[in-house]
Amino acid sequence: MAIKLISDPHGRFEGLRGAVDPSDILLVLGDILDLVDWSDVSGILPEVLGREEFISRVREAVARGTEAAVALRDELMSPEGSKFPLLQERVWEQYCRFADVLEGIGCRSYVIYGNGDLPALLEKALEGREGIVLADGRVEIDGLLFGFIPGAIHSPFRMPAEMGEEEYNRKLEGLGRVDVLCTHVPPQAEEFVHDVVAGRPVVGSSGILAYLERHAPLYHYHGHVHQPRRRGGLLGRTKVINVGYFKRQGYVHVHGNDGI
């Protein structure tokens, strides 16, 4: 038995077969859904709206600020919108395929959502699935206390899985001390938030940084940064590890493998 971790599959699930055994425990750290992959502007939203129109509309919204970005989000994702039925169909199909793969492997799985997920539909797709837990809070696994914090910090689009820093920090405070912290987003430290391909940092969490300084868990596992400057390193006494960009790399991290 091994504890294995992935993050950011963005719709790629089949590679898990053969990489994870039924006796393993799998932790999935968010962005299960391929809603939009900014590396090549692929995914469900560009396909539903049309890739060129999607790129044009996003550029326009970002240039005009948060209010315009939120308006575009509502237009694309509101149940009253003309694109919503096709969007919901595609999202549901992808989440169900994810659940089918995990059920087929037969391992115990703990799943958190990332900024690119739709929590309500993910929860519904996993409901009643044997051995699959939508995790939020503390879980004892193999004698260690794991803490799971789903979601991410607000982007201009205010996606359903995102929240403000205060709400995210309340989740961290409510967790208390754990041996292993599992989140989607990294701590707000330059060496962990910088994406070398995008050439810029992504949004991390200053609350996680404070949590690590205060509680010093043995490990902090995260995803979100697809091409990090560093895959891992120490923050105080905590080993901080980006478990990888599964969609492109197909990498499955084994807990305790510190050859980073």
FIZA-998024 format. One record per residue (C-alpha): residue number from 1; residue in one letter; z, y, x. Coordinates in steps of 0.1 Angstrom, whole numbers, plus 5000, padded with zeros to 4 digits. Example, Ala and Ser with C-alpha at 12.3 -4.5 7.8 and 13.67 -1.06 7.14 Angstrom:
<nodes>
@seq=1, type=A, z=5078, y=4955, x=5123 $
@seq=2, type=S, z=5071, y=4989, x=5137 $
</nodes>
This chain:
<nodes>
@seq=1, type=M, z=5000, y=5000, x=5000 $
@seq=2, type=A, z=4991, y=5035, x=5012 $
@seq=3, type=I, z=4995, y=5070, x=4997 $
@seq=4, type=K, z=4961, y=5085, x=4998 $
@seq=5, type=L, z=4950, y=5121, x=4990 $
@seq=6, type=I, z=4917, y=5138, x=4981 $
@seq=7, type=S, z=4909, y=5173, x=4969 $
@seq=8, type=D, z=4878, y=5191, x=4955 $
@seq=9, type=P, z=4857, y=5162, x=4944 $
@seq=10, type=H, z=4837, y=5186, x=4922 $
@seq=11, type=G, z=4821, y=5158, x=4902 $
@seq=12, type=R, z=4818, y=5133, x=4930 $
@seq=13, type=F, z=4840, y=5103, x=4921 $
@seq=14, type=E, z=4821, y=5071, x=4928 $
@seq=15, type=G, z=4828, y=5073, x=4966 $
@seq=16, type=L, z=4864, y=5065, x=4958 $
@seq=17, type=R, z=4856, y=5029, x=4950 $
@seq=18, type=G, z=4861, y=5010, x=4983 $
@seq=19, type=A, z=4881, y=5038, x=4998 $
@seq=20, type=V, z=4911, y=5033, x=4976 $
@seq=21, type=D, z=4926, y=4999, x=4968 $
@seq=22, type=P, z=4944, y=4989, x=4936 $
@seq=23, type=S, z=4977, y=4987, x=4955 $
@seq=24, type=D, z=4974, y=5023, x=4968 $
@seq=25, type=I, z=4988, y=5055, x=4952 $
@seq=26, type=L, z=4962, y=5082, x=4949 $
@seq=27, type=L, z=4970, y=5120, x=4948 $
@seq=28, type=V, z=4941, y=5142, x=4936 $
@seq=29, type=L, z=4947, y=5179, x=4944 $
@seq=30, type=G, z=4924, y=5197, x=4920 $
@seq=31, type=D, z=4889, y=5209, x=4913 $
@seq=32, type=I, z=4879, y=5176, x=4898 $
@seq=33, type=L, z=4853, y=5194, x=4877 $
@seq=34, type=D, z=4820, y=5206, x=4892 $
@seq=35, type=L, z=4821, y=5238, x=4871 $
@seq=36, type=V, z=4805, y=5259, x=4898 $
@seq=37, type=D, z=4802, y=5251, x=4935 $
@seq=38, type=W, z=4798, y=5284, x=4953 $
@seq=39, type=S, z=4784, y=5268, x=4985 $
@seq=40, type=D, z=4750, y=5263, x=4968 $
@seq=41, type=V, z=4756, y=5277, x=4933 $
@seq=42, type=S, z=4753, y=5244, x=4917 $
@seq=43, type=G, z=4774, y=5229, x=4889 $
@seq=44, type=I, z=4778, y=5229, x=4851 $
@seq=45, type=L, z=4779, y=5267, x=4846 $
@seq=46, type=P, z=4747, y=5274, x=4865 $
@seq=47, type=E, z=4730, y=5245, x=4848 $
@seq=48, type=V, z=4740, y=5256, x=4813 $
@seq=49, type=L, z=4731, y=5293, x=4818 $
@seq=50, type=G, z=4703, y=5288, x=4843 $
@seq=51, type=R, z=4709, y=5292, x=4880 $
@seq=52, type=E, z=4691, y=5325, x=4886 $
@seq=53, type=E, z=4705, y=5341, x=4855 $
@seq=54, type=F, z=4740, y=5329, x=4865 $
@seq=55, type=I, z=4737, y=5343, x=4900 $
@seq=56, type=S, z=4725, y=5377, x=4886 $
@seq=57, type=R, z=4752, y=5379, x=4860 $
@seq=58, type=V, z=4780, y=5370, x=4884 $
@seq=59, type=R, z=4768, y=5396, x=4909 $
@seq=60, type=E, z=4767, y=5422, x=4883 $
@seq=61, type=A, z=4801, y=5413, x=4869 $
@seq=62, type=V, z=4818, y=5413, x=4903 $
@seq=63, type=A, z=4803, y=5447, x=4912 $
@seq=64, type=R, z=4817, y=5461, x=4880 $
@seq=65, type=G, z=4852, y=5447, x=4884 $
@seq=66, type=T, z=4877, y=5424, x=4867 $
@seq=67, type=E, z=4871, y=5436, x=4832 $
@seq=68, type=A, z=4834, y=5427, x=4834 $
@seq=69, type=A, z=4841, y=5394, x=4852 $
@seq=70, type=V, z=4865, y=5384, x=4824 $
@seq=71, type=A, z=4839, y=5394, x=4798 $
@seq=72, type=L, z=4814, y=5371, x=4814 $
@seq=73, type=R, z=4839, y=5343, x=4815 $
@seq=74, type=D, z=4845, y=5347, x=4778 $
@seq=75, type=E, z=4808, y=5348, x=4770 $
@seq=76, type=L, z=4802, y=5316, x=4789 $
@seq=77, type=M, z=4834, y=5297, x=4779 $
@seq=78, type=S, z=4845, y=5310, x=4745 $
@seq=79, type=P, z=4842, y=5284, x=4717 $
@seq=80, type=E, z=4824, y=5311, x=4698 $
@seq=81, type=G, z=4797, y=5314, x=4725 $
@seq=82, type=S, z=4762, y=5299, x=4720 $
@seq=83, type=K, z=4765, y=5280, x=4753 $
@seq=84, type=F, z=4799, y=5264, x=4745 $
@seq=85, type=P, z=4789, y=5232, x=4728 $
@seq=86, type=L, z=4767, y=5221, x=4758 $
@seq=87, type=L, z=4794, y=5233, x=4783 $
@seq=88, type=Q, z=4821, y=5213, x=4765 $
@seq=89, type=E, z=4799, y=5182, x=4764 $
@seq=90, type=R, z=4792, y=5184, x=4801 $
@seq=91, type=V, z=4828, y=5190, x=4810 $
@seq=92, type=W, z=4841, y=5162, x=4788 $
@seq=93, type=E, z=4815, y=5138, x=4802 $
@seq=94, type=Q, z=4826, y=5146, x=4838 $
@seq=95, type=Y, z=4863, y=5143, x=4831 $
@seq=96, type=C, z=4858, y=5110, x=4813 $
@seq=97, type=R, z=4838, y=5096, x=4842 $
@seq=98, type=F, z=4866, y=5106, x=4866 $
@seq=99, type=A, z=4892, y=5088, x=4845 $
@seq=100, type=D, z=4869, y=5058, x=4842 $
@seq=101, type=V, z=4866, y=5056, x=4880 $
@seq=102, type=L, z=4904, y=5058, x=4885 $
@seq=103, type=E, z=4910, y=5032, x=4858 $
@seq=104, type=G, z=4884, y=5009, x=4873 $
@seq=105, type=I, z=4901, y=5011, x=4907 $
@seq=106, type=G, z=4934, y=5003, x=4891 $
@seq=107, type=C, z=4957, y=5023, x=4914 $
@seq=108, type=R, z=4985, y=5046, x=4904 $
@seq=109, type=S, z=4971, y=5082, x=4904 $
@seq=110, type=Y, z=4987, y=5116, x=4902 $
@seq=111, type=V, z=4963, y=5144, x=4894 $
@seq=112, type=I, z=4967, y=5182, x=4894 $
@seq=113, type=Y, z=4942, y=5207, x=4883 $
@seq=114, type=G, z=4926, y=5234, x=4905 $
@seq=115, type=N, z=4911, y=5268, x=4899 $
@seq=116, type=G, z=4878, y=5253, x=4888 $
@seq=117, type=D, z=4893, y=5230, x=4862 $
@seq=118, type=L, z=4898, y=5233, x=4825 $
@seq=119, type=P, z=4934, y=5220, x=4820 $
@seq=120, type=A, z=4933, y=5213, x=4783 $
@seq=121, type=L, z=4902, y=5191, x=4785 $
@seq=122, type=L, z=4914, y=5174, x=4816 $
@seq=123, type=E, z=4947, y=5165, x=4800 $
@seq=124, type=K, z=4929, y=5152, x=4769 $
@seq=125, type=A, z=4906, y=5130, x=4790 $
@seq=126, type=L, z=4935, y=5115, x=4809 $
@seq=127, type=E, z=4957, y=5109, x=4779 $
@seq=128, type=G, z=4965, y=5073, x=4774 $
@seq=129, type=R, z=4947, y=5062, x=4806 $
@seq=130, type=E, z=4966, y=5034, x=4823 $
@seq=131, type=G, z=4983, y=5045, x=4856 $
@seq=132, type=I, z=4970, y=5081, x=4856 $
@seq=133, type=V, z=4995, y=5109, x=4855 $
@seq=134, type=L, z=4987, y=5146, x=4851 $
@seq=135, type=A, z=5014, y=5158, x=4875 $
@seq=136, type=D, z=5035, y=5189, x=4873 $
@seq=137, type=G, z=5069, y=5189, x=4890 $
@seq=138, type=R, z=5089, y=5163, x=4910 $
@seq=139, type=V, z=5080, y=5126, x=4913 $
@seq=140, type=E, z=5096, y=5100, x=4936 $
@seq=141, type=I, z=5070, y=5080, x=4954 $
@seq=142, type=D, z=5078, y=5053, x=4980 $
@seq=143, type=G, z=5113, y=5067, x=4986 $
@seq=144, type=L, z=5101, y=5103, x=4991 $
@seq=145, type=L, z=5104, y=5132, x=4967 $
@seq=146, type=F, z=5069, y=5147, x=4960 $
@seq=147, type=G, z=5065, y=5181, x=4943 $
@seq=148, type=F, z=5033, y=5189, x=4924 $
@seq=149, type=I, z=5022, y=5225, x=4915 $
@seq=150, type=P, z=4989, y=5227, x=4896 $
@seq=151, type=G, z=4966, y=5257, x=4893 $
@seq=152, type=A, z=4957, y=5286, x=4915 $
@seq=153, type=I, z=4962, y=5324, x=4918 $
@seq=154, type=H, z=4941, y=5347, x=4897 $
@seq=155, type=S, z=4905, y=5354, x=4907 $
@seq=156, type=P, z=4886, y=5383, x=4891 $
@seq=157, type=F, z=4873, y=5358, x=4865 $
@seq=158, type=R, z=4909, y=5348, x=4853 $
@seq=159, type=M, z=4899, y=5312, x=4849 $
@seq=160, type=P, z=4920, y=5290, x=4825 $
@seq=161, type=A, z=4938, y=5272, x=4854 $
@seq=162, type=E, z=4946, y=5304, x=4873 $
@seq=163, type=M, z=4978, y=5325, x=4869 $
@seq=164, type=G, z=4995, y=5355, x=4884 $
@seq=165, type=E, z=5016, y=5353, x=4916 $
@seq=166, type=E, z=5048, y=5357, x=4896 $
@seq=167, type=E, z=5041, y=5328, x=4873 $
@seq=168, type=Y, z=5031, y=5306, x=4903 $
@seq=169, type=N, z=5062, y=5316, x=4922 $
@seq=170, type=R, z=5084, y=5307, x=4892 $
@seq=171, type=K, z=5069, y=5272, x=4893 $
@seq=172, type=L, z=5077, y=5269, x=4930 $
@seq=173, type=E, z=5113, y=5282, x=4924 $
@seq=174, type=G, z=5117, y=5257, x=4896 $
@seq=175, type=L, z=5106, y=5228, x=4918 $
@seq=176, type=G, z=5135, y=5230, x=4942 $
@seq=177, type=R, z=5134, y=5212, x=4976 $
@seq=178, type=V, z=5111, y=5183, x=4980 $
@seq=179, type=D, z=5100, y=5161, x=5009 $
@seq=180, type=V, z=5063, y=5166, x=5002 $
@seq=181, type=L, z=5047, y=5196, x=4985 $
@seq=182, type=C, z=5013, y=5191, x=4969 $
@seq=183, type=T, z=4993, y=5221, x=4956 $
@seq=184, type=H, z=4956, y=5230, x=4952 $
@seq=185, type=V, z=4958, y=5263, x=4971 $
@seq=186, type=P, z=4970, y=5268, x=5007 $
@seq=187, type=P, z=4998, y=5290, x=5019 $
@seq=188, type=Q, z=4987, y=5326, x=5025 $
@seq=189, type=A, z=4984, y=5323, x=5063 $
@seq=190, type=E, z=4951, y=5332, x=5081 $
@seq=191, type=E, z=4947, y=5299, x=5098 $
@seq=192, type=F, z=4948, y=5280, x=5065 $
@seq=193, type=V, z=4929, y=5303, x=5041 $
@seq=194, type=H, z=4898, y=5312, x=5062 $
@seq=195, type=D, z=4866, y=5294, x=5053 $
@seq=196, type=V, z=4843, y=5294, x=5083 $
@seq=197, type=V, z=4811, y=5288, x=5064 $
@seq=198, type=A, z=4818, y=5315, x=5038 $
@seq=199, type=G, z=4830, y=5337, x=5066 $
@seq=200, type=R, z=4860, y=5350, x=5046 $
@seq=201, type=P, z=4894, y=5340, x=5035 $
@seq=202, type=V, z=4900, y=5325, x=5000 $
@seq=203, type=V, z=4931, y=5334, x=4979 $
@seq=204, type=G, z=4962, y=5315, x=4991 $
@seq=205, type=S, z=4997, y=5318, x=4979 $
@seq=206, type=S, z=5024, y=5340, x=4996 $
@seq=207, type=G, z=5049, y=5321, x=4974 $
@seq=208, type=I, z=5040, y=5288, x=4991 $
@seq=209, type=L, z=5045, y=5305, x=5024 $
@seq=210, type=A, z=5080, y=5316, x=5014 $
@seq=211, type=Y, z=5087, y=5282, x=4999 $
@seq=212, type=L, z=5079, y=5265, x=5032 $
@seq=213, type=E, z=5100, y=5289, x=5052 $
@seq=214, type=R, z=5130, y=5284, x=5028 $
@seq=215, type=H, z=5128, y=5246, x=5021 $
@seq=216, type=A, z=5109, y=5232, x=5051 $
@seq=217, type=P, z=5094, y=5201, x=5034 $
@seq=218, type=L, z=5081, y=5174, x=5058 $
@seq=219, type=Y, z=5045, y=5180, x=5045 $
@seq=220, type=H, z=5025, y=5204, x=5025 $
@seq=221, type=Y, z=4991, y=5190, x=5013 $
@seq=222, type=H, z=4965, y=5212, x=4997 $
@seq=223, type=G, z=4927, y=5216, x=4992 $
@seq=224, type=H, z=4907, y=5246, x=4979 $
@seq=225, type=V, z=4894, y=5258, x=5013 $
@seq=226, type=H, z=4862, y=5238, x=5017 $
@seq=227, type=Q, z=4855, y=5245, x=5054 $
@seq=228, type=P, z=4888, y=5255, x=5070 $
@seq=229, type=R, z=4893, y=5270, x=5104 $
@seq=230, type=R, z=4920, y=5244, x=5109 $
@seq=231, type=R, z=4925, y=5212, x=5089 $
@seq=232, type=G, z=4962, y=5212, x=5097 $
@seq=233, type=G, z=4990, y=5226, x=5117 $
@seq=234, type=L, z=5027, y=5235, x=5117 $
@seq=235, type=L, z=5044, y=5262, x=5097 $
@seq=236, type=G, z=5079, y=5261, x=5109 $
@seq=237, type=R, z=5089, y=5224, x=5106 $
@seq=238, type=T, z=5063, y=5216, x=5079 $
@seq=239, type=K, z=5031, y=5199, x=5086 $
@seq=240, type=V, z=5004, y=5217, x=5065 $
@seq=241, type=I, z=4973, y=5196, x=5059 $
@seq=242, type=N, z=4941, y=5204, x=5041 $
@seq=243, type=V, z=4931, y=5170, x=5027 $
@seq=244, type=G, z=4894, y=5178, x=5027 $
@seq=245, type=Y, z=4864, y=5187, x=5006 $
@seq=246, type=F, z=4857, y=5153, x=4990 $
@seq=247, type=K, z=4824, y=5163, x=4974 $
@seq=248, type=R, z=4806, y=5169, x=5007 $
@seq=249, type=Q, z=4828, y=5150, x=5032 $
@seq=250, type=G, z=4839, y=5119, x=5012 $
@seq=251, type=Y, z=4872, y=5121, x=5032 $
@seq=252, type=V, z=4903, y=5103, x=5019 $
@seq=253, type=H, z=4934, y=5114, x=5037 $
@seq=254, type=V, z=4962, y=5088, x=5043 $
@seq=255, type=H, z=4997, y=5102, x=5041 $
@seq=256, type=G, z=5014, y=5101, x=5074 $
@seq=257, type=N, z=4982, y=5102, x=5094 $
@seq=258, type=D, z=4989, y=5132, x=5114 $
@seq=259, type=G, z=4960, y=5130, x=5138 $
@seq=260, type=I, z=4947, y=5164, x=5126 $
</nodes>
